[in-house]
Amino acid sequence: MDSALDEIEFLALSSNRVTVLDTLCDDSYTRRELEEQLTASQPTLGRILRDLQERGWITYDGRRYTTTATGQLVAEEFVDLLETVETELKLREVVEWLPTEAMDFDLRHLSDATITTPSQTKPGAPVQRVLELLHRSSHVQLFSYAFNEQSLGVIRQRVLDGAQTFEGVLSEDALAMITHDSALREQLRDLVESGDAEIRLYDGEIPFAVTITDDVTHLLLRDQDDFLRAALDTDDEAVLTWARGKFEGYWQRSSPVDAETLSE
């Protein structure tokens, strides 16, 4: 194992080595072409090429460099490891609030996610992020244990303006919080009566606060005390497929909410 760790350390100590090996996985290159692709100096590039050749990870035919089969294997696995660690570093601050037990997709699909956390100057930043997405989307789907007043207001206005269609599945607690407030209940009734929105009630727990705005999946992340800790959104296709599948499952097991119900 020590020798394998030595080789891992050899790559890990130089981003240039990783870049050269990964670049040569895609195609063969002359030294001049590599110099144009990379920021490393000529002497540094020369040492890297020599070191990679000594390990049998690349070959040189007198004109062009390319990876060997083992070099390709090492490059692919090392880059995968880098992406995994980069994703872990990104998610480290929010992973304890992610519903990972229900996320049946590789967490590396969250590597490009936008994470928004509250700050002293912008305590409402996570909610503002979803409002931004709502303002520029034409179709919204939501399944959630809560429906905040600001999101409801934006969705209502855009639906009534003919700029958006909406489908939402709410838990009993989420619907109760809205119907106990007369102003919010009226806004929700406006949505139901619009003809471009449909809301359903799920008789059970919804452990997520997920909004799908066109092709973007957005999650509001709360801690065990229901304090909003962060928002996460991504346009990754695998995450979108997961969210749409969850939405469809809740939708099929829920019942419509009509205007008469909201008048009670």
N, C-alpha and C positions, 0 to 999 in steps of 0.2 A: 504493500500500500504506500510505503514511503516514496518509492520511485514514481508512482502515479501522482502523489501529492506534489512532488517536485516538478513534474511536468505541468500540473495545473498552476502552480506558483509561477512557473516560467511565463505562461500566458497572462496570468492575472496581474503581473507586475508591469505589463506594458500594453497599453491600449493600442499602440501602433502594431504590435505583433498580432493582436486579435484582428485588427482592421485588415492587415495584409492577408492573413490566412482566409478571412471571410470573403475578401474581395476576389481572391483567386478561386474560390468555390464557384463563382458565377461564370468565370471565363478565364482564358489564358491571356497573359499580358506580357509585353516587353518591359524591360526595366524603365525605359523612358515613359511608357504609358502609366506604370505604377507611380513614378515620380509626379506625373501630372494629376493623378487621382488622390495622392496622399499629401499630408503636410510635413512628413518626416524629411529630414535632411538626407542628402545622398549617402554620407557615411553611415547614418543610422539605418537607412533602408538596406544598404549593403550587408550590414551585420544581421539584420532581421532575416533577409533572404538566405544568408549562409546558415544561420541557426535553424531555420525551418527545413533547409535541405538536409542538414546533418541528422535531423530527427526523422527524415523520410516522409515529411508531411507535404512537401512540394518537390517538383522536378523541374529541370531546366534542359531544354533541347538545343541549347546554343543560341536561341533567339527569344523564346517565350517561356514564362513560368506558368505552372498550373499545379493544382493540388493532386495528391495521390488519393487513393480510396481511403486510406487511414487518415490522411490530412482532412479530407472532407468530413469524415466521421467526427473527428475531434472538433473541427470548427462548428459543425451543426450542434453538437451537444453542448459545447462551451457557450455558444450564443444563446441557446435555449436556457442554460443556467443563468446567464446574465439577465435575460428577460424576466426569468422567474424572480430573481433577487430584486431587480428594479421594481417589479410589481409589488413584491412584499414590502419594500421600503415605502412605496407610495401608499399602500393600504394600511401600513402599520398603525397609523394614528386613528383609523376608523374601523379596523377589522372587528373589534369587540362589539360593534353595533350593527355589523352586517348580518343579515339572516342567512349565513353561510350553510346552515343545515338544510335549507330549502333551495339553495342555488345549485342546480344539477348541471353546471357548466364549469369549465376550467377557469379558475380565477385569473389566469393570465389574460383572459378576454377583457379584464378591467384595467389593463396596463395603460391604456390611453384615456381612461375616464377623467372627467373633470371633478375634482373634489372641492367643495366649498364649505368652509367652516366659519362659525361666528367669530367676531373679533370685538374688541372694545369699541372701535369706531363703527363697525358694521355688525351689530348683534343679530340682525335679521337677514344676513347674507344668504343662508341656505334657502329661505323662502323666496328671496328676491331672485335667486337663480331659476327656480321653477317658474316664477312669474315671467321672466324673460323668455323662457321656452314657450310658455302658453301664448304670449303676445304674438309670436311669429309662426304658430302652427295652425294648420287648417283642420286637423282631426285629432281629437284627444280621447284617450281611454284612461280610466283611473280605477284602481281597486285599492281600498284603503280602510284603515280603522279611524281615520280622521279626514276632515275636509275643511281646511282653514278658510277663514272669511275672505282673505285676499284672492286666493285662487278661485273661489266660488264667484267673486265679483268680476274677475277678468273673464272667466269662461262664460258667465251669463251675458256680459256685454258683447263679447265676440259672437256668441251664438245668435243673439238678437239682432246683431248687425249683419248677419248672414255670412260672416267670415270664418265660421268654425262649426263643426259638428262634434257632438260629445256623447260618450257612453261611459257611465260610471257605475261601479258596484261598491256600495257602502256597507259597513258593518252596522249592527243595531246601535252600537254606541255612537258611531259617526252620525247616523241619521238623527238620533235622539238629541245630540248636541245642537244640530241645526234647527230641528223643529221646536226646541225649547226657546229659541230666539225668534220672535215674530218677524223681524226684518230679514233674517237669513232664510226663514221659512218661505217668505214671499219671493225671495230671489230664486230659491230652488223650485218653487212652483212656476215661476216665469220660464225656467229652463224646461220643465216637463211639458208645459203648454206650448212651447215654441215650435214643436214638430221636428226640430233638428237636434234634439237631445233625448236620451233615454237613461233613466236612472233605475237601478235595481237594488233590492235589499237582500243581503246575505245573512241567513239565519245561522250565525256561527262566528267564530273568530277569524279575522283577517290579520295576520301578523306582519303585514307590510303596509307601507305608504308609497305606492308606485304609480307614477304618471307616465303614460306613453304619449309623447307629443310628436306626431308624424312618425319619424323613424328614430327618435331618441328616447331612451329609457331613463327615467329619473327616479331616484329613491331618496326619501327623507329618512334620516337615521336618528333614532332617539334612543336614550339609555333606559335603564330599568325604572327610572323615576319619571319617564315621559318627557325628559328635557331634550330639546332638539340639539343634536351634536354636530350634524353635518348633512350635506346633500351630495349625492353622487350621480353623475349622468354620463351616458356614453351612447355612441351611435354604433357600437359593435353589433354585428348581425346575430351572433350567438346569444348575446344578452337580450336583444330584442325578441328573438324567437322564444327564449325562456319567458320573458314578460308577457308576450302575447298568449302563450300557452297557459300561463297562470290566470290571466284575465279571462280567457275563454272558459276555463274550468269554473271559476267563481260565477261568471255570467250564466252558465248553464244551470247552476245550482241555486240561483237566486230568483226572486219574484219581483215583478215590476212595481215601481212606485208611481202612483197616479196623482193627479191634481186633487182629487177628492180626499185622498189620504192626507195630503198636506194642508187641507183646509180644516182638519179636525183640531 
